Amino acid sequence: MANNILVVAEYGDGKFKSITHQLLGEAGRLAAQTGGTVEAVAIGNGVKDAAGQLGAYGAGKVYAADDASLKDYDGASYAPVLVELVKRTQPMMIFLGATPMGLTLGPRLATQLQCALTSDCTAFALDGGAISVTRPVYGGRAVAVYQVKKLPLVATLRQNAFAPAAGGGAATAVDALTVTPVALKTKVVEMTKAETGKIELTEAPIVISGGRGMQGPENFAMLESLASVLGGAVGATRAVVDAGWRPYSEQVGQTGKTVSPTLYIAAGVSGAMQHLVGMKTSKVIVAINKDPEAPIFKVADYGIVADAMQVVPLLTEACRQLKA
Ligand SMILES: Cc1cc2nc3c(=O)[nH]c(=O)nc-3n(C[C@H](O)[C@H](O)[C@H](O)COP(=O)(O)OP(=O)(O)OC[C@H]3O[C@@H](n4cnc5c(N)ncnc54)[C@H](O)[C@@H]3O)c2cc1C
């Protein structure tokens, strides 16, 4: 078995999704230690031309399975492509995103390869020849560290838990894979995109999260306004989601989403450990909290000890004027 890592890229709306760059980043970090190569595969219809870009993010070898039968993701058609590639190239690990695609494709792939799977991984470590993998367990109540005893390993990696590859390298030649269309039991008749007009939380460059200190669901309109001025997305704590003020899709933290934006503004958020694990890698953290002892200030780059009800509108207006 080679000590290469195979990254399964995700492509959509004309570009590779940010999870792809994060998978390449972690694969590159590990490959630098093992002396292996990072390989990447793009699967879909019309992905071949774009696939070469993955070379710029550290993939030394890029494969593309480009076929009309692969237009819409279906585990039944995508898994055979991967199984054949894995059997041919013998990577030590196969990385997928812990995304709707990866979380369904990973188990299918591991079953067909008869190998181990670790899902929703948040860290990898190499110690000599031993590989250990960290992932939350029991609904996020504990963190388990597994030692990998047998390779290859299929792993899905939590979104925004890993630093993305820097990019800036050269594009690489693409090895086109032969695709044998699979007779599927279902077909996608229609795809309707949720037209929320909002930026997806995990992709947003700026996230404004509200906690119980926002006092009630109606006050999140303030955070929406700030997010719209800054071009960001609104997040929430679990307390807020549990209270039914905001949807679960906005929950940031151990049992919600992990975000790593350029700017994270936390308003009325205490900074519980379970919230911090979902946002602490943000580049700049601004906390607004009435309580100067709130734990959020320990991770904040800028802290405002004040009533969020007063500060958020002032901040929004100041940003609006600056942008005008
Ligand atoms: C297994 C498990 C998993 C969990 N997963 C998550 C998770 O994924 N995400 C998550 O967020 N939490 C999670 N939690 C819950 C977490 O422990 C905290 O309870 C939660 O994050 C607290 O939310 P909060 O900061 O909104 O509320 P609180 O802790 O009640 O904090 C409210 C803050 O608002 C401040 N405040 C009040 N009024 C104002 C005002 N007018 N202006 C400014 N500040 C004000 C207060 O000083 C306080 O600091 C989890 C817990 C467990 C046990």
The ligand as an SDF file (V2000), in Angstrom:
LIG
                    3D

 53 58  0  0  0  0  0  0  0  0999 V2000
  -23.3840   17.9910   24.9160 C   0  0  0  0  0  0  0  0  0  0  0  0
  -23.5790   19.4520   24.7540 C   0  0  0  0  0  0  0  0  0  0  0  0
  -23.4430   19.9950   23.4960 C   0  0  0  0  0  0  0  0  0  0  0  0
  -23.6080   21.3620   23.2980 C   0  0  0  0  0  0  0  0  0  0  0  0
  -23.4620   21.8880   22.0410 N   0  0  0  0  0  0  0  0  0  0  0  0
  -23.5520   23.2240   21.8800 C   0  0  0  0  0  0  0  0  0  0  0  0
  -23.3510   23.8080   20.6020 C   0  0  0  0  0  0  0  0  0  0  0  0
  -23.1560   23.1300   19.5880 O   0  0  0  0  0  0  0  0  0  0  0  0
  -23.4180   25.1520   20.5120 N   0  0  0  0  0  0  0  0  0  0  0  0
  -23.6730   25.9670   21.5830 C   0  0  0  0  0  0  0  0  0  0  0  0
  -23.7100   27.1880   21.4140 O   0  0  0  0  0  0  0  0  0  0  0  0
  -23.8730   25.4310   22.7990 N   0  0  0  0  0  0  0  0  0  0  0  0
  -23.8390   24.0960   22.9670 C   0  0  0  0  0  0  0  0  0  0  0  0
  -24.0960   23.5630   24.1940 N   0  0  0  0  0  0  0  0  0  0  0  0
  -24.6360   24.4500   25.2420 C   0  0  0  0  0  0  0  0  0  0  0  0
  -23.5790   25.2730   25.9400 C   0  0  0  0  0  0  0  0  0  0  0  0
  -23.0580   24.5260   27.0200 O   0  0  0  0  0  0  0  0  0  0  0  0
  -24.1960   26.5760   26.4970 C   0  0  0  0  0  0  0  0  0  0  0  0
  -25.2750   26.2430   27.3370 O   0  0  0  0  0  0  0  0  0  0  0  0
  -24.7010   27.5320   25.4280 C   0  0  0  0  0  0  0  0  0  0  0  0
  -23.7160   27.7370   24.4590 O   0  0  0  0  0  0  0  0  0  0  0  0
  -25.0540   28.8570   26.0740 C   0  0  0  0  0  0  0  0  0  0  0  0
  -25.6680   29.6820   25.1220 O   0  0  0  0  0  0  0  0  0  0  0  0
  -25.6900   31.2450   25.3100 P   0  0  0  0  0  0  0  0  0  0  0  0
  -24.3010   31.7710   25.3520 O   0  0  0  0  0  0  0  0  0  0  0  0
  -26.6200   31.7800   24.2830 O   0  0  0  0  0  0  0  0  0  0  0  0
  -26.4590   31.4490   26.6900 O   0  0  0  0  0  0  0  0  0  0  0  0
  -25.9580   31.8320   28.1420 P   0  0  0  0  0  0  0  0  0  0  0  0
  -24.8930   30.9260   28.6020 O   0  0  0  0  0  0  0  0  0  0  0  0
  -27.1800   31.9650   28.9530 O   0  0  0  0  0  0  0  0  0  0  0  0
  -25.2800   33.2500   27.9490 O   0  0  0  0  0  0  0  0  0  0  0  0
  -25.9530   34.4290   27.6710 C   0  0  0  0  0  0  0  0  0  0  0  0
  -24.9330   35.5640   27.7340 C   0  0  0  0  0  0  0  0  0  0  0  0
  -25.5470   36.7580   27.3300 O   0  0  0  0  0  0  0  0  0  0  0  0
  -25.0760   37.8210   28.1600 C   0  0  0  0  0  0  0  0  0  0  0  0
  -26.0880   38.8630   28.1090 N   0  0  0  0  0  0  0  0  0  0  0  0
  -27.3070   38.8780   28.6920 C   0  0  0  0  0  0  0  0  0  0  0  0
  -27.9780   39.9890   28.3280 N   0  0  0  0  0  0  0  0  0  0  0  0
  -27.1690   40.6750   27.5040 C   0  0  0  0  0  0  0  0  0  0  0  0
  -27.2930   41.9020   26.7820 C   0  0  0  0  0  0  0  0  0  0  0  0
  -28.4010   42.6360   26.8270 N   0  0  0  0  0  0  0  0  0  0  0  0
  -26.2430   42.3200   26.0310 N   0  0  0  0  0  0  0  0  0  0  0  0
  -25.0990   41.5810   25.9600 C   0  0  0  0  0  0  0  0  0  0  0  0
  -24.9230   40.4080   26.6010 N   0  0  0  0  0  0  0  0  0  0  0  0
  -25.9580   39.9740   27.3540 C   0  0  0  0  0  0  0  0  0  0  0  0
  -24.8800   37.2020   29.5120 C   0  0  0  0  0  0  0  0  0  0  0  0
  -23.9230   37.9330   30.2590 O   0  0  0  0  0  0  0  0  0  0  0  0
  -24.3790   35.7960   29.1440 C   0  0  0  0  0  0  0  0  0  0  0  0
  -22.9610   35.7800   29.0920 O   0  0  0  0  0  0  0  0  0  0  0  0
  -23.9350   22.2000   24.4040 C   0  0  0  0  0  0  0  0  0  0  0  0
  -24.0460   21.6430   25.6740 C   0  0  0  0  0  0  0  0  0  0  0  0
  -23.8920   20.2850   25.8440 C   0  0  0  0  0  0  0  0  0  0  0  0
  -24.0110   19.7070   27.2160 C   0  0  0  0  0  0  0  0  0  0  0  0
  1  2  1  0
  2  3  1  0
  2 52  2  0
  3  4  2  0
  4  5  1  0
  4 50  1  0
  5  6  2  0
  6  7  1  0
  6 13  1  0
  7  8  2  0
  7  9  1  0
  9 10  1  0
 10 11  2  0
 10 12  1  0
 12 13  2  0
 13 14  1  0
 14 15  1  0
 14 50  1  0
 15 16  1  0
 16 17  1  0
 16 18  1  0
 18 19  1  0
 18 20  1  0
 20 21  1  0
 20 22  1  0
 22 23  1  0
 23 24  1  0
 24 25  2  0
 24 26  1  0
 24 27  1  0
 27 28  1  0
 28 29  2  0
 28 30  1  0
 28 31  1  0
 31 32  1  0
 32 33  1  0
 33 34  1  0
 33 48  1  0
 34 35  1  0
 35 36  1  0
 35 46  1  0
 36 37  1  0
 36 45  1  0
 37 38  2  0
 38 39  1  0
 39 40  1  0
 39 45  2  0
 40 41  1  0
 40 42  2  0
 42 43  1  0
 43 44  2  0
 44 45  1  0
 46 47  1  0
 46 48  1  0
 48 49  1  0
 50 51  2  0
 51 52  1  0
 52 53  1  0
M  END
$$$$
